[in-house]
Amino acid sequence: MKMVTLYAVMLGTALAGSCCLAASANAAGGACVECHKKQNPGLYQQWKNSKHGQQGVSCLDCHKAEKGDADAFTHHGALIATLVTPKDCSQCHPKEAEQAMHSYHANAGEILESADAYMAHVAGGEPVAITGCENCHGAKVKIDPNAPNKLSRKTWPNSGIGRINPDGSKGACNACHSRHSFSKAQAREPENCGKCHLGPDHPQKEIYEESKHGIAYAAHKDKLNLNKDRWVVGKDYYEAPTCATCHMSATAKQPASHDVGGRISWTLRPPISKHKDNWKAKRANMEEVCLNCHQQRFVDGHYYQYDATVELYNEKFGKPATAIMDMIKKKGLLEHKADFANDIEWQYWELWHHEGRRARMGAAMIGPDYTWWHGIYDVAYNFYFKFIPEARRYNDPEVNAYIDNLLTKDNMHNWVNKSTDELKKAIRSGELQKVYEELFKKNM
């Protein structure tokens, strides 16, 4: 069977003879096309020049609804639904839809119950929670109570990757495969991921752009054959990788997959990083991608450095800050009852959620500026000069004793009690570096 790439499979290249073609032959589908050609000429041109349009897949093939569907309504004699869900796409793309619906992307809507969404609602308000959070992570799409079977304007439009759909499915294929052209090239470009993967808490787009990978992409974009149906790294292109190359697309040994977590070995999101389930197999998957352009020693060296940076963040900052925060909460020392109504909660949040993530993600994607200046530099300043002083302000004996012990007896922190000359001498002799040797050995 011909190998079909991650993005090509979503574009109808294997639709000949499928149920979709049978449906598209009906007159109603043709009527849809003619009407939208007049009413929405841009939409029509996108569809016409797409693989769907070229294969004869009409509006009804994707938008046709079943009687009893929560969002079904009659439109010029046809029963349709505005929303096209992964369940609908699975009629022709079952494997891809199954992978997507069980991926991290499809579960991004879980943020609706997280601290991120809580903060957006209380510190901001509902409009910004909708436009600023749900439009990336996905909303729970609801029916308008005043317009039966029509989608609520509070939850539509929404192309959030973890959208929760009325038919029970999770995800939105059009988050990556923009309607109605479903361009392969667009879906493979790093800019496509940049709608959500950027900013102070997860700046993957910016990290990629400063990395050697992003620099190579900018120089050689026109040589990457982004429109090819088959898109195998090392065969169909080789000058640079995109986000899709590393996380989703095909190699000589791995098929393309819509499960974006299949090659990720660390979770870099929480206050303290941990390895993913089955992390060694997932790392091997990613290494196989790397080996298309790099030697094994190079790949081993990258992970040696990356792992140590994650462990550095965990051991030096993530674990102590979390322990202090837990003590303060457990003792009921916070002045205000509501989460994020106290200074120290914001300082802790930014330490791991913004600064700590940037450091860890910078190391993962070889972005040195984000690893240090936007990462551990900010973590260290926050930890020593904002978070610790704020924790001491509660003047709790147990909290103060923990901090005193950390700053005087822990070799990673007791530098604050030494002279500059003493520290420079320790750096030149290699003594200071020995403090961190165990961090390099933890994942070997």
Protein Blocks (a to p, Z undefined) as FASTA:
>chain_A
ZZddfklmmnopamgopaklmmmmpmklmmmmmmmmmmmmmlmmmmmmmmklmnopafkl
mmpccehiakbcceehiacdfbacfklmmmmmmmlmmmmmmmmklmmmmmmmmmklmmmm
mmnomklmmmmmmmmnopaddddfklghiacfkloccfbfkbccfkopacjfklmmccfk
lpaklmmpmklmmmmmgcjklcmkmmmmmmmklmmmmmmmmmnopmbmbdcehklpckbc
cfklmmmmccfkbccdfbfklmcfbdckbmbdcddehklmmmmmmmmmmmmmpcfklmmm
mmmmmmmmmmmmmmmmmmmmmmmmmmmmmnopafblbghiafklmmmmmmmmmmmmmmmm
mmmnopaklmmmmmmmmmmmmmmmmmmmmmmmnopaklmmmmmmmmmmmmklmmmmpcfk
lmmmmmmnommmmmmmmmmmmmZZ
